[in-house]
Amino acid sequence: MKDLRSYVRYPAWIVGEFISTPLWFFFFALGVTLFAPTSPSSTSPQGGGISFFFFGFLFIILFGTGMWGIGQTVRNEQMAGTLEQFFLTPASRVTLIIGRWARLFLTDALIIGYTTLLLYLIGGGIVTLNDPGLFVFSLGLYELGLIGFGLLFAGLTMRIRSYNTISNLVFFGYMVLTGALFPVSVIPVPFRYICMIIPFTYFNDLVRHAALATPTILPGTLEFVIAILLSICMLVVGFVGFKKIEDEARMRGTIATN
Amino acid sequence: MRTVSGYKATVGALAAIFWKGIKHYTRYPGSFLLVLVMPFLFTLMIFGMGQFVGGSNASVNFAARTGTSNILVYEILGSAVWMTSWVVVEDVGVALRDEQMKGTLEQNFLAPVNRFTLLIGLSLTDIVITSAVFVVVVGVTTMIVLPTAFLSLLQAFVILLVGLIPLFGIGFLFAGFVLRFKEPYVFTQILNLLFATLTGTYYPVSLLPYWVQFLSAALPQSYVVEDMRRIVLANQTLVSLYGSVFILIALAVAYPTLGYAVFKRIEKKASVTGEFSKY
């Protein structure tokens, strides 16, 4: 509630978010039209062009939430000078951070819904799901992995000063290397190996497979098992990593250093 | 005794503001690195998405629409110009807000320095930063991908420098709005994105609806991107592009005049209402 309250206290941010997020999507979509077949009879890309990018846009919003939403919670409290009070409350740090994620998840859902409607109104068609059950499940795996990742990043803010630079680089790396906006098969082979060791590649691929019936990178069942294991591992690593960094920062007295 | 007016004092003030800006960049090398890396990352993204959409015919489709098959140089030129405007909006437009946040805006405004000198000083740092963006992003890419066009980069750089002047004017305008409306980061985000969309960063402006093209025509970056592409990719010269160069020069007069006038007006009002220290 605290986070929701501070969010609605700055209406300019809300308006900005609702304008800029879909604008990013349309900006990239326009750039890509230059490469599209010149005649309507030509074949469209696998999974339908606009739907493919729409899910890429969804991944970017969700990842941004993990990166700047969950990850930046600690930094925001540091900047506001309230981190010590925040950490002195008799509640788990993780609960506090995940509480923020709930608000972000709500606003993400609103933005995604609003963009879907906008896309439909400008003639981009309706976004449909091939297998809604699998979609929800794989999205859940993605979210679990993302929370773990966000927690680890939240911990890192207590250690690194150039958080913004690193988060920006990681964010762009995510967009290019995880098949968010284009399939990893487009990436040349030596670089494709990097894509294959990033867990989000499998989450993205599985969610898109559930939504658009696109072929999976690995055999379906294997990819499914790998995604489950990765999301659990990421969550555990996130929790443990955050706790360890926090303990170290408490001993060094660097919790509020930024 | 130190002079507070005249040519020497102005140069001294400009140099101080300039070095302060450079120091800020060197103290936070990460943000500078980001400015250099982002154009490549955006270009890679568009390139990858394009390859997926167009498949084996991607470059043929691209060439049919743009007149060039050199996708990388075409997109990197757009990215570099976009990054230039990004830097100017972030630095010139938001600088005063940063001073507000640090509590140093009043001291700056109380110093016996003309506001115009202050704004110009902020812009000088950006000339160095954007030149670095040009050399690293455009220079290196062209040298590797299209070495035959390397010499034409000098003319492209001249266009970029001319285009910076109206952009600074937009920065002054934005700085005024920041004093008035606070919350600059939302506006920065939207403005940067609008610039990218309207100025043909990754596509020709002609792809946009007619009414949007009118808006594009009012933005200096539209001419800069287009002219740089013509110079580097189509072997044209500044002389053959005289029409758009004249428009850029006209915008270089109009925007700073308008921007400074608006800034002064808002500043005057803010000094009456005591807005400077509010945020």
Interface residues (C-beta under 8 A of the other chain):
Chain A: Y10 A12 W13 V15 G16 I19 S20 L23 W24 F26 F27 F28 L30 G31 V32 T33 L34 F35 A36 P37 T38 S42 T43 P45 G49 F52 F53 S162 N164 T165 I166 N168 L169 F172 G173 M175 V176 L181 F182 P183 V186 I187
Chain B: Y28 G30 S31 L33 L34 V37 M38 L41 F42 L44 M45 I46 G48 M49 G50 Q51 F52 V53 G54 G55 N57 A58 N61 F62 A64 R65 T66 E75 F181 E183 V186 F187 Q189 I190 L193 L194 A196 T197 T201 Y202 Y203 L207 L208
